[in-house]
Amino acid sequence: MHEQQAEPRRRLDRSLEKTVDAGRGLRVGVDETKARVRAAIDELMDAAELDADAKAVRASP
């Protein structure tokens, strides 16, 4: 009887391990996406600053 109770526990443990592994994969994906978004924002901010500088130069006498 003890062996019959152990098998469901092993299946649950394996399922939990798979879920945790999947969660780790998602976390890595989220961190990579955040880094890409931050880099894109930095590029946009740099472009906006360059645009503002160019407009200021054109507007100056």
N, C-alpha and C positions, 0 to 999 in steps of 0.2 A: 504494500500500500504506500509506503514511503516513496518508492520510485515513481509511482503514478503522480504523486504530488510534486515531485521535483521537476518533471518534464514541463508542466505549464510555467513553472518559475523560470526555467532555462529559456523558454520561448519568450517570455516577457523581458528577461534580461537582454536577449539578442535584439528584440524589438526596440528596447530603450537605447541600446548602443547605436543602432541604426539611426534612430531619431536624433540622438546627440550628435552623431557624425554629420547628419544632414544640417543640423543647426549650425555647426561650426562652418560648414561650407557656405551657408547663407550669410553668416557673419563676415566671412572673408569677402564675399561678394558685395556686401553693404559697405564695408570699409573701402574697397576699391572704388565703388561708385561715388562715395563721399569724396575721395581724393580726386577723382576725375572732375566732379562738379566744382570743387574748390579751385582746381587748376583752370577750368573754363571761366569761372568768375574772375579770377586774377587776370586772365587774358583780356576779358571784356573791360575790366577796370583800367588796365593799361591802355587799351585802345581808346577808351573814353578820355583818358588824360591826354593822349597824343592828339586826339581830335580837338579837345579844348585848347591845347597849346597851339595847334595849327590855326584855329579860328582867331585866337588872340594875336598871333603874328600877322594874319591877313588884316585884322582890324586896326592894327597899330599903323601910325603914319610913317 
